[in-house]
Amino acid sequence: MNTSKAFLRKIGYRLAEYLSQPRAGTAPLATSRPEQLAAALQPGDVLLVDGSSRVSGVIKYLTQSSWSHAALFVGAGYGSEDQNADEKVLLEVDILEGVRLVRIPVKVGQ
């Protein structure tokens, strides 16, 4: 990779790091318990999210929407080998990590 591309990549990464930080004065707010959400989801459901990061604020401002992010429910038992087959998993995109699978945090026995 030439020097100018490496420089631009580094600047892009630093900008992404800055934009992914939480906005001042925001706190996560769930509208339902994770257990209730996990029980209601069907594979293919799309979840709309009101993010609290700086980039979320920009997205909501530019789109004039209450939502800044979306995730796709893929089902249970996807992802790494250490996951329980019953764990519910979402597919989402993160500004730093790219496309990833994340589990819905549900308490054991729920």
N, CA, C and O atoms as a GROMACS GRO file, in nm:
protein
  440
    1MET      N    1   0.086  -0.117   0.000
    1MET     CA    2   0.000   0.000   0.000
    1MET      C    3   0.091   0.123   0.000
    1MET      O    4   0.188   0.129   0.074
    2ASN      N    5   0.057   0.220  -0.083
    2ASN     CA    6   0.143   0.338  -0.086
    2ASN      C    7   0.116   0.428   0.034
    2ASN      O    8   0.018   0.411   0.107
    3THR      N    9   0.205   0.524   0.053
    3THR     CA   10   0.203   0.608   0.172
    3THR      C   11   0.075   0.689   0.185
    3THR      O   12   0.021   0.702   0.294
    4SER      N   13   0.025   0.744   0.074
    4SER     CA   14  -0.096   0.828   0.083
    4SER      C   15  -0.218   0.743   0.120
    4SER      O   16  -0.303   0.790   0.195
    5LYS      N   17  -0.229   0.622   0.069
    5LYS     CA   18  -0.341   0.536   0.105
    5LYS      C   19  -0.333   0.496   0.251
    5LYS      O   20  -0.435   0.493   0.320
    6ALA      N   21  -0.215   0.466   0.299
    6ALA     CA   22  -0.198   0.430   0.441
    6ALA      C   23  -0.234   0.548   0.530
    6ALA      O   24  -0.297   0.530   0.635
    7PHE      N   25  -0.195   0.667   0.489
    7PHE     CA   26  -0.227   0.787   0.566
    7PHE      C   27  -0.379   0.810   0.572
    7PHE      O   28  -0.434   0.838   0.678
    8LEU      N   29  -0.445   0.797   0.455
    8LEU     CA   30  -0.590   0.816   0.451
    8LEU      C   31  -0.662   0.709   0.532
    8LEU      O   32  -0.762   0.738   0.598
    9ARG      N   33  -0.614   0.586   0.527
    9ARG     CA   34  -0.674   0.478   0.605
    9ARG      C   35  -0.663   0.508   0.755
    9ARG      O   36  -0.757   0.484   0.830
   10LYS      N   37  -0.547   0.559   0.797
   10LYS     CA   38  -0.526   0.591   0.938
   10LYS      C   39  -0.619   0.704   0.981
   10LYS      O   40  -0.677   0.699   1.090
   11ILE      N   41  -0.633   0.806   0.898
   11ILE     CA   42  -0.723   0.917   0.930
   11ILE      C   43  -0.867   0.868   0.935
   11ILE      O   44  -0.943   0.907   1.024
   12GLY      N   45  -0.906   0.782   0.842
   12GLY     CA   46  -1.041   0.727   0.841
   12GLY      C   47  -1.070   0.647   0.967
   12GLY      O   48  -1.179   0.656   1.023
   13TYR      N   49  -0.972   0.568   1.011
   13TYR     CA   50  -0.990   0.489   1.133
   13TYR      C   51  -1.004   0.579   1.255
   13TYR      O   52  -1.088   0.555   1.342
   14ARG      N   53  -0.921   0.682   1.262
   14ARG     CA   54  -0.928   0.775   1.376
   14ARG      C   55  -1.063   0.847   1.379
   14ARG      O   56  -1.121   0.867   1.486
   15LEU      N   57  -1.113   0.885   1.262
   15LEU     CA   58  -1.244   0.950   1.254
   15LEU      C   59  -1.354   0.853   1.299
   15LEU      O   60  -1.445   0.892   1.372
   16ALA      N   61  -1.345   0.728   1.256
   16ALA     CA   62  -1.443   0.627   1.297
   16ALA      C   63  -1.438   0.605   1.447
   16ALA      O   64  -1.543   0.590   1.510
   17GLU      N   65  -1.320   0.604   1.506
   17GLU     CA   66  -1.307   0.590   1.651
   17GLU      C   67  -1.377   0.705   1.723
   17GLU      O   68  -1.450   0.684   1.820
   18TYR      N   69  -1.355   0.827   1.674
   18TYR     CA   70  -1.417   0.944   1.734
   18TYR      C   71  -1.570   0.937   1.723
   18TYR      O   72  -1.642   0.959   1.820
   19LEU      N   73  -1.618   0.905   1.603
   19LEU     CA   74  -1.762   0.903   1.580
   19LEU      C   75  -1.833   0.790   1.654
   19LEU      O   76  -1.954   0.799   1.678
   20SER      N   77  -1.762   0.686   1.689
   20SER     CA   78  -1.826   0.573   1.757
   20SER      C   79  -1.837   0.595   1.908
   20SER      O   80  -1.900   0.515   1.977
   21GLN      N   81  -1.778   0.700   1.959
   21GLN     CA   82  -1.786   0.730   2.103
   21GLN      C   83  -1.926   0.780   2.139
   21GLN      O   84  -1.992   0.844   2.057
   22PRO      N   85  -1.971   0.751   2.262
   22PRO     CA   86  -2.104   0.798   2.304
   22PRO      C   87  -2.111   0.950   2.309
   22PRO      O   88  -2.013   1.017   2.342
   23ARG      N   89  -2.228   1.002   2.276
   23ARG     CA   90  -2.250   1.146   2.289
   23ARG      C   91  -2.263   1.181   2.436
   23ARG      O   92  -2.310   1.100   2.515
   24ALA      N   93  -2.221   1.299   2.471
   24ALA     CA   94  -2.233   1.345   2.610
   24ALA      C   95  -2.381   1.355   2.648
   24ALA      O   96  -2.464   1.400   2.570
   25GLY      N   97  -2.412   1.311   2.769
   25GLY     CA   98  -2.547   1.323   2.820
   25GLY      C   99  -2.645   1.219   2.770
   25GLY      O  100  -2.765   1.233   2.793
   26THR      N  101  -2.597   1.115   2.703
   26THR     CA  102  -2.688   1.010   2.658
   26THR      C  103  -2.669   0.886   2.745
   26THR      O  104  -2.558   0.855   2.789
   27ALA      N  105  -2.778   0.817   2.768
   27ALA     CA  106  -2.774   0.692   2.844
   27ALA      C  107  -2.858   0.589   2.771
   27ALA      O  108  -2.962   0.624   2.714
   28PRO      N  109  -2.815   0.464   2.771
   28PRO     CA  110  -2.893   0.360   2.703
   28PRO      C  111  -3.032   0.346   2.767
   28PRO      O  112  -3.046   0.351   2.889
   29LEU      N  113  -3.132   0.330   2.684
   29LEU     CA  114  -3.268   0.314   2.732
   29LEU      C  115  -3.332   0.200   2.655
   29LEU      O  116  -3.349   0.209   2.534
   30ALA      N  117  -3.367   0.094   2.724
   30ALA     CA  118  -3.433  -0.020   2.661
   30ALA      C  119  -3.584  -0.005   2.680
   30ALA      O  120  -3.630   0.032   2.788
   31THR      N  121  -3.659  -0.034   2.576
   31THR     CA  122  -3.805  -0.024   2.585
   31THR      C  123  -3.868  -0.155   2.631
   31THR      O  124  -3.986  -0.159   2.664
   32SER      N  125  -3.788  -0.261   2.634
   32SER     CA  126  -3.836  -0.390   2.686
   32SER      C  127  -3.716  -0.468   2.740
   32SER      O  128  -3.602  -0.440   2.703
   33ARG      N  129  -3.743  -0.564   2.824
   33ARG     CA  130  -3.637  -0.648   2.877
   33ARG      C  131  -3.584  -0.739   2.767
   33ARG      O  132  -3.661  -0.784   2.683
   34PRO      N  133  -3.454  -0.768   2.767
   34PRO     CA  134  -3.397  -0.857   2.663
   34PRO      C  135  -3.469  -0.991   2.654
   34PRO      O  136  -3.482  -1.046   2.545
   35GLU      N  137  -3.515  -1.045   2.767
   35GLU     CA  138  -3.585  -1.174   2.768
   35GLU      C  139  -3.715  -1.165   2.687
   35GLU      O  140  -3.748  -1.257   2.612
   36GLN      N  141  -3.789  -1.055   2.705
   36GLN     CA  142  -3.914  -1.037   2.631
   36GLN      C  143  -3.887  -1.019   2.482
   36GLN      O  144  -3.957  -1.076   2.398
   37LEU      N  145  -3.785  -0.942   2.451
   37LEU     CA  146  -3.749  -0.920   2.311
   37LEU      C  147  -3.710  -1.051   2.246
   37LEU      O  148  -3.759  -1.082   2.137
   38ALA      N  149  -3.624  -1.129   2.310
   38ALA     CA  150  -3.577  -1.255   2.254
   38ALA      C  151  -3.692  -1.352   2.231
   38ALA      O  152  -3.694  -1.425   2.132
   39ALA      N  153  -3.790  -1.353   2.322
   39ALA     CA  154  -3.904  -1.444   2.309
   39ALA      C  155  -3.995  -1.405   2.192
   39ALA      O  156  -4.060  -1.492   2.134
   40ALA      N  157  -4.001  -1.278   2.157
   40ALA     CA  158  -4.093  -1.231   2.054
   40ALA      C  159  -4.033  -1.235   1.913
   40ALA      O  160  -4.107  -1.232   1.815
   41LEU      N  161  -3.902  -1.242   1.902
   41LEU     CA  162  -3.837  -1.232   1.771
   41LEU      C  163  -3.853  -1.358   1.687
   41LEU      O  164  -3.853  -1.470   1.737
   42GLN      N  165  -3.866  -1.336   1.556
   42GLN     CA  166  -3.869  -1.443   1.457
   42GLN      C  167  -3.754  -1.418   1.359
   42GLN      O  168  -3.725  -1.302   1.328
   43PRO      N  169  -3.689  -1.523   1.308
   43PRO     CA  170  -3.580  -1.501   1.211
   43PRO      C  171  -3.627  -1.412   1.095
   43PRO      O  172  -3.734  -1.432   1.038
   44GLY      N  173  -3.545  -1.314   1.063
   44GLY     CA  174  -3.577  -1.219   0.957
   44GLY      C  175  -3.632  -1.087   1.010
   44GLY      O  176  -3.643  -0.991   0.933
   45ASP      N  177  -3.667  -1.080   1.137
   45ASP     CA  178  -3.716  -0.954   1.195
   45ASP      C  179  -3.606  -0.849   1.192
   45ASP      O  180  -3.488  -0.880   1.212
   46VAL      N  181  -3.645  -0.726   1.167
   46VAL     CA  182  -3.552  -0.614   1.166
   46VAL      C  183  -3.579  -0.529   1.290
   46VAL      O  184  -3.693  -0.490   1.315
   47LEU      N  185  -3.475  -0.501   1.365
   47LEU     CA  186  -3.488  -0.416   1.484
   47LEU      C  187  -3.434  -0.278   1.450
   47LEU      O  188  -3.324  -0.265   1.394
   48LEU      N  189  -3.510  -0.175   1.483
   48LEU     CA  190  -3.465  -0.038   1.466
   48LEU      C  191  -3.411   0.010   1.599
   48LEU      O  192  -3.470  -0.014   1.704
   49VAL      N  193  -3.297   0.079   1.594
   49VAL     CA  194  -3.225   0.116   1.715
   49VAL      C  195  -3.201   0.266   1.718
   49VAL      O  196  -3.168   0.327   1.617
   50ASP      N  197  -3.219   0.324   1.836
   50ASP     CA  198  -3.187   0.464   1.861
   50ASP      C  199  -3.050   0.466   1.928
   50ASP      O  200  -3.041   0.456   2.050
   51GLY      N  201  -2.946   0.479   1.850
   51GLY     CA  202  -2.810   0.473   1.902
   51GLY      C  203  -2.771   0.596   1.982
   51GLY      O  204  -2.835   0.700   1.973
   52SER      N  205  -2.665   0.581   2.061
   52SER     CA  206  -2.619   0.693   2.145
   52SER      C  207  -2.481   0.743   2.106
   52SER      O  208  -2.425   0.828   2.175
   53SER      N  209  -2.425   0.693   1.997
   53SER     CA  210  -2.292   0.737   1.955
   53SER      C  211  -2.301   0.868   1.877
   53SER      O  212  -2.410   0.912   1.838
   54ARG      N  213  -2.187   0.929   1.856
   54ARG     CA  214  -2.183   1.054   1.779
   54ARG      C  215  -2.234   1.032   1.637
   54ARG      O  216  -2.309   1.113   1.585
   55VAL      N  217  -2.193   0.922   1.575
   55VAL     CA  218  -2.237   0.895   1.438
   55VAL      C  219  -2.388   0.871   1.435
   55VAL      O  220  -2.453   0.904   1.336
   56SER      N  221  -2.444   0.813   1.541
   56SER     CA  222  -2.589   0.794   1.548
   56SER      C  223  -2.661   0.928   1.545
   56SER      O  224  -2.763   0.943   1.477
   57GLY      N  225  -2.609   1.024   1.619
   57GLY     CA  226  -2.668   1.158   1.618
   57GLY      C  227  -2.665   1.221   1.480
   57GLY      O  228  -2.762   1.285   1.438
   58VAL      N  229  -2.556   1.203   1.408
   58VAL     CA  230  -2.544   1.257   1.272
   58VAL      C  231  -2.644   1.188   1.180
   58VAL      O  232  -2.712   1.255   1.101
   59ILE      N  233  -2.654   1.056   1.188
   59ILE     CA  234  -2.747   0.981   1.103
   59ILE      C  235  -2.891   1.025   1.129
   59ILE      O  236  -2.967   1.047   1.035
   60LYS      N  237  -2.928   1.038   1.257
   60LYS     CA  238  -3.065   1.079   1.289
   60LYS      C  239  -3.093   1.221   1.241
   60LYS      O  240  -3.204   1.250   1.195
   61TYR      N  241  -2.995   1.308   1.251
   61TYR     CA  242  -3.013   1.446   1.203
   61TYR      C  243  -3.030   1.450   1.051
   61TYR      O  244  -3.121   1.514   1.000
   62LEU      N  245  -2.942   1.381   0.980
   62LEU     CA  246  -2.946   1.384   0.833
   62LEU      C  247  -3.069   1.316   0.776
   62LEU      O  248  -3.122   1.359   0.673
   63THR      N  249  -3.116   1.210   0.842
   63THR     CA  250  -3.231   1.136   0.790
   63THR      C  251  -3.363   1.182   0.850
   63THR      O  252  -3.470   1.139   0.808
   64GLN      N  253  -3.356   1.272   0.950
   64GLN     CA  254  -3.476   1.318   1.020
   64GLN      C  255  -3.557   1.200   1.072
   64GLN      O  256  -3.680   1.196   1.058
   65SER      N  257  -3.487   1.104   1.133
   65SER     CA  258  -3.548   0.983   1.185
   65SER      C  259  -3.518   0.968   1.334
   65SER      O  260  -3.422   1.026   1.385
   66SER      N  261  -3.600   0.890   1.402
   66SER     CA  262  -3.573   0.858   1.542
   66SER      C  263  -3.473   0.744   1.553
   66SER      O  264  -3.419   0.719   1.661
   67TRP      N  265  -3.449   0.675   1.443
   67TRP     CA  266  -3.364   0.556   1.443
   67TRP      C  267  -3.234   0.583   1.369
   67TRP      O  268  -3.233   0.652   1.267
   68SER      N  269  -3.127   0.530   1.422
   68SER     CA  270  -2.997   0.552   1.358
   68SER      C  271  -2.934   0.422   1.309
   68SER      O  272  -2.831   0.425   1.241
   69HIS      N  273  -2.994   0.311   1.344
   69HIS     CA  274  -2.928   0.183   1.321
   69HIS      C  275  -3.034   0.076   1.305
   69HIS      O  276  -3.146   0.090   1.354
   70ALA      N  277  -3.000  -0.030   1.236
   70ALA     CA  278  -3.090  -0.145   1.223
   70ALA      C  279  -3.008  -0.272   1.241
   70ALA      O  280  -2.889  -0.277   1.210
   71ALA      N  281  -3.074  -0.375   1.291
   71ALA     CA  282  -3.011  -0.506   1.307
   71ALA      C  283  -3.109  -0.611   1.258
   71ALA      O  284  -3.230  -0.592   1.268
   72LEU      N  285  -3.058  -0.720   1.206
   72LEU     CA  286  -3.139  -0.829   1.155
   72LEU      C  287  -3.130  -0.947   1.250
   72LEU      O  288  -3.020  -0.992   1.284
   73PHE      N  289  -3.244  -0.999   1.293
   73PHE     CA  290  -3.245  -1.117   1.379
   73PHE      C  291  -3.227  -1.239   1.291
   73PHE      O  292  -3.310  -1.266   1.203
   74VAL      N  293  -3.120  -1.313   1.314
   74VAL     CA  294  -3.091  -1.430   1.230
   74VAL      C  295  -3.138  -1.560   1.293
   74VAL      O  296  -3.152  -1.660   1.223
   75GLY      N  297  -3.163  -1.562   1.422
   75GLY     CA  298  -3.212  -1.683   1.487
   75GLY      C  299  -3.128  -1.719   1.607
   75GLY      O  300  -3.066  -1.633   1.670
   76ALA      N  301  -3.126  -1.846   1.638
   76ALA     CA  302  -3.053  -1.895   1.754
   76ALA      C  303  -2.939  -1.986   1.711
   76ALA      O  304  -2.947  -2.054   1.608
   77GLY      N  305  -2.832  -1.987   1.791
   77GLY     CA  306  -2.723  -2.080   1.770
   77GLY      C  307  -2.623  -2.044   1.662
   77GLY      O  308  -2.546  -2.130   1.620
   78TYR      N  309  -2.621  -1.921   1.617
   78TYR     CA  310  -2.523  -1.878   1.518
   78TYR      C  311  -2.403  -1.817   1.587
   78TYR      O  312  -2.411  -1.778   1.704
   79GLY      N  313  -2.293  -1.807   1.517
   79GLY     CA  314  -2.177  -1.739   1.572
   79GLY      C  315  -2.069  -1.833   1.615
   79GLY      O  316  -2.051  -1.940   1.557
   80SER      N  317  -1.996  -1.794   1.718
   80SER     CA  318  -1.880  -1.870   1.762
   80SER      C  319  -1.921  -2.003   1.824
   80SER      O  320  -2.035  -2.021   1.866
   81GLU      N  321  -1.828  -2.095   1.827
   81GLU     CA  322  -1.853  -2.230   1.876
   81GLU      C  323  -1.888  -2.233   2.025
   81GLU      O  324  -1.951  -2.328   2.071
   82ASP      N  325  -1.846  -2.131   2.101
   82ASP     CA  326  -1.874  -2.131   2.245
   82ASP      C  327  -2.014  -2.082   2.279
   82ASP      O  328  -2.052  -2.079   2.396
   83GLN      N  329  -2.093  -2.043   2.178
   83GLN     CA  330  -2.229  -1.996   2.205
   83GLN      C  331  -2.324  -2.114   2.226
   83GLN      O  332  -2.310  -2.220   2.165
   84ASN      N  333  -2.418  -2.093   2.312
   84ASN     CA  334  -2.524  -2.189   2.338
   84ASN      C  335  -2.615  -2.192   2.215
   84ASN      O  336  -2.639  -2.089   2.151
   85ALA      N  337  -2.666  -2.310   2.183
   85ALA     CA  338  -2.753  -2.325   2.066
   85ALA      C  339  -2.883  -2.247   2.081
   85ALA      O  340  -2.951  -2.221   1.982
   86ASP      N  341  -2.919  -2.210   2.204
   86ASP     CA  342  -3.043  -2.135   2.228
   86ASP      C  343  -3.022  -1.984   2.228
   86ASP      O  344  -3.119  -1.908   2.232
   87GLU      N  345  -2.898  -1.938   2.223
   87GLU     CA  346  -2.873  -1.793   2.227
   87GLU      C  347  -2.925  -1.727   2.099
   87GLU      O  348  -2.901  -1.773   1.988
   88LYS      N  349  -2.996  -1.618   2.119
   88LYS     CA  350  -3.052  -1.542   2.008
   88LYS      C  351  -2.945  -1.448   1.953
   88LYS      O  352  -2.872  -1.385   2.029
   89VAL      N  353  -2.936  -1.439   1.820
   89VAL     CA  354  -2.825  -1.367   1.757
   89VAL      C  355  -2.877  -1.266   1.655
   89VAL      O  356  -2.968  -1.294   1.576
   90LEU      N  357  -2.818  -1.146   1.659
   90LEU     CA  358  -2.848  -1.039   1.564
   90LEU      C  359  -2.729  -1.019   1.471
   90LEU      O  360  -2.614  -1.041   1.510
   91LEU      N  361  -2.757  -0.979   1.349
   91LEU     CA  362  -2.654  -0.940   1.252
   91LEU      C  363  -2.658  -0.789   1.242
   91LEU      O  364  -2.764  -0.732   1.217
   92GLU      N  365  -2.544  -0.724   1.262
   92GLU     CA  366  -2.540  -0.578   1.255
   92GLU      C  367  -2.408  -0.533   1.195
   92GLU      O  368  -2.318  -0.614   1.172
   93VAL      N  369  -2.398  -0.404   1.170
   93VAL     CA  370  -2.275  -0.345   1.118
   93VAL      C  371  -2.226  -0.242   1.218
   93VAL      O  372  -2.303  -0.158   1.264
   94ASP      N  373  -2.098  -0.249   1.249
   94ASP     CA  374  -2.034  -0.155   1.341
   94ASP      C  375  -1.933  -0.074   1.262
   94ASP      O  376  -1.864  -0.128   1.175
   95ILE      N  377  -1.924   0.056   1.291
   95ILE     CA  378  -1.835   0.144   1.215
   95ILE      C  379  -1.688   0.101   1.225
   95ILE      O  380  -1.610   0.124   1.132
   96LEU      N  381  -1.649   0.041   1.336
   96LEU     CA  382  -1.511  -0.003   1.354
   96LEU      C  383  -1.490  -0.150   1.321
   96LEU      O  384  -1.388  -0.187   1.262
   97GLU      N  385  -1.585  -0.234   1.359
   97GLU     CA  386  -1.567  -0.379   1.344
   97GLU      C  387  -1.626  -0.436   1.216
   97GLU      O  388  -1.595  -0.550   1.180
   98GLY      N  389  -1.709  -0.360   1.147
   98GLY     CA  390  -1.771  -0.411   1.025
   98GLY      C  391  -1.892  -0.496   1.058
   98GLY      O  392  -1.956  -0.478   1.162
   99VAL      N  393  -1.924  -0.591   0.969
   99VAL     CA  394  -2.039  -0.679   0.988
   99VAL      C  395  -2.005  -0.780   1.096
   99VAL      O  396  -1.897  -0.840   1.096
  100ARG      N  397  -2.100  -0.799   1.191
  100ARG     CA  398  -2.074  -0.891   1.301
  100ARG      C  399  -2.204  -0.952   1.354
  100ARG      O  400  -2.312  -0.897   1.336
  101LEU      N  401  -2.189  -1.065   1.419
  101LEU     CA  402  -2.299  -1.129   1.489
  101LEU      C  403  -2.288  -1.093   1.636
  101LEU      O  404  -2.180  -1.102   1.695
  102VAL      N  405  -2.399  -1.053   1.697
  102VAL     CA  406  -2.400  -1.022   1.841
  102VAL      C  407  -2.517  -1.095   1.904
  102VAL      O  408  -2.625  -1.105   1.846
  103ARG      N  409  -2.495  -1.144   2.024
  103ARG     CA  410  -2.602  -1.217   2.092
  103ARG      C  411  -2.686  -1.120   2.175
  103ARG      O  412  -2.636  -1.017   2.221
  104ILE      N  413  -2.812  -1.154   2.192
  104ILE     CA  414  -2.900  -1.077   2.279
  104ILE      C  415  -2.874  -1.127   2.420
  104ILE      O  416  -2.888  -1.246   2.447
  105PRO      N  417  -2.836  -1.039   2.511
  105PRO     CA  418  -2.803  -1.083   2.648
  105PRO      C  419  -2.929  -1.125   2.724
  105PRO      O  420  -3.006  -1.041   2.770
  106VAL      N  421  -2.948  -1.254   2.736
  106VAL     CA  422  -3.062  -1.308   2.807
  106VAL      C  423  -3.010  -1.387   2.926
  106VAL      O  424  -2.915  -1.465   2.914
  107LYS      N  425  -3.073  -1.366   3.041
  107LYS     CA  426  -3.029  -1.435   3.162
  107LYS      C  427  -3.052  -1.586   3.149
  107LYS      O  428  -3.148  -1.630   3.085
  108VAL      N  429  -2.962  -1.663   3.209
  108VAL     CA  430  -2.973  -1.808   3.209
  108VAL      C  431  -3.104  -1.850   3.273
  108VAL      O  432  -3.144  -1.797   3.378
  109GLY      N  433  -3.172  -1.944   3.210
  109GLY     CA  434  -3.299  -1.992   3.263
  109GLY      C  435  -3.419  -1.915   3.214
  109GLY      O  436  -3.531  -1.943   3.255
  110GLN      N  437  -3.398  -1.817   3.126
  110GLN     CA  438  -3.510  -1.738   3.074
  110GLN      C  439  -3.555  -1.791   2.940
  110GLN      O  440  -3.648  -1.738   2.880
   0.00000   0.00000   0.00000
